[in-house]
Amino acid sequence: MATNPNPAASNGTDPNVQDVSAFVQNLLKEMQSRFQTMSDSIITRIDDMGSRINDLEKSISDLMAQSGVDETSPAGAGGGDARPQ
């Protein structure tokens, strides 16, 4: 029977294995932190975009009310954009 010259390597406590394991764990933590930061940024941008869309809808509604256009009429119905078919 051959004996293992480094018995610690057989049970996974080799310093190189520990170094690689620590490196991978740190890398995963850093990646998780970056993904969380990006996720938060995306959610903030989506919320901002939603607010801007709501403001635009209100402005359009106000303009339509000022011009006397009926909001319930379908878009393009009776409009001046008649194209030959």
C-alpha positions as CSV (number, residue, x, y, z in Angstrom):
1,M,0.0,0.0,0.0
2,A,1.2,3.4,-0.9
3,T,1.0,6.0,1.8
4,N,-0.1,9.6,1.2
5,P,2.9,11.9,1.9
6,N,0.4,14.7,2.9
7,P,-2.4,13.2,5.0
8,A,-4.1,16.7,5.3
9,A,-4.7,16.7,1.5
10,S,-6.9,13.6,1.7
11,N,-9.4,15.3,4.0
12,G,-9.6,18.6,2.1
13,T,-7.6,20.7,4.5
14,D,-4.7,21.3,2.1
15,P,-3.7,25.0,2.3
16,N,-4.0,25.4,-1.5
17,V,-7.6,24.0,-1.4
18,Q,-8.4,26.4,1.5
19,D,-6.9,29.3,-0.5
20,V,-9.0,28.5,-3.6
21,S,-12.1,28.0,-1.5
22,A,-11.6,31.3,0.3
23,F,-11.0,33.0,-3.1
24,V,-14.1,31.6,-4.6
25,Q,-16.2,32.5,-1.6
26,N,-14.9,36.1,-1.7
27,L,-15.5,36.3,-5.4
28,L,-19.1,35.0,-5.0
29,K,-19.8,37.5,-2.2
30,E,-18.4,40.3,-4.4
31,M,-20.5,39.2,-7.3
32,Q,-23.6,39.0,-5.1
33,S,-23.0,42.5,-3.9
34,R,-22.6,43.8,-7.4
35,F,-25.7,42.1,-8.6
36,Q,-27.7,43.5,-5.6
37,T,-26.4,47.0,-6.4
38,M,-27.4,46.6,-10.1
39,S,-30.8,45.2,-9.1
40,D,-31.5,48.1,-6.8
41,S,-30.4,50.6,-9.5
42,I,-32.7,48.9,-12.1
43,I,-35.6,48.9,-9.7
44,T,-35.1,52.6,-8.9
45,R,-34.9,53.4,-12.6
46,I,-38.1,51.5,-13.3
47,D,-39.9,53.4,-10.5
48,D,-38.6,56.7,-11.9
49,M,-39.8,55.7,-15.4
50,G,-43.2,54.8,-14.0
51,S,-43.5,58.2,-12.3
52,R,-42.6,59.9,-15.5
53,I,-45.1,57.9,-17.5
54,N,-47.8,58.8,-15.0
55,D,-46.8,62.5,-15.3
56,L,-47.0,62.2,-19.1
57,E,-50.4,60.6,-19.0
58,K,-51.7,63.3,-16.8
59,S,-50.2,66.0,-19.1
60,I,-51.8,64.4,-22.1
61,S,-55.1,64.1,-20.4
62,D,-55.0,67.7,-19.3
63,L,-54.1,68.8,-22.9
64,M,-57.0,66.7,-24.3
65,A,-59.4,68.2,-21.8
66,Q,-58.2,71.7,-22.8
67,S,-58.6,71.0,-26.5
68,G,-62.0,69.4,-26.0
69,V,-61.0,65.9,-27.3
70,D,-63.0,63.0,-26.0
71,E,-60.6,60.7,-24.2
72,T,-62.8,57.6,-24.7
73,S,-62.6,57.8,-28.5
74,P,-60.3,55.2,-30.0
75,A,-57.0,56.5,-31.3
76,G,-57.1,57.3,-35.0
77,A,-60.9,57.2,-35.3
78,G,-61.9,60.2,-37.4
79,G,-58.3,61.5,-37.3
80,G,-56.7,63.3,-40.1
81,D,-54.2,60.5,-40.8
82,A,-56.2,58.8,-43.6
83,R,-53.8,56.7,-45.8
84,P,-54.9,55.1,-49.0
85,Q,-54.9,51.4,-48.9
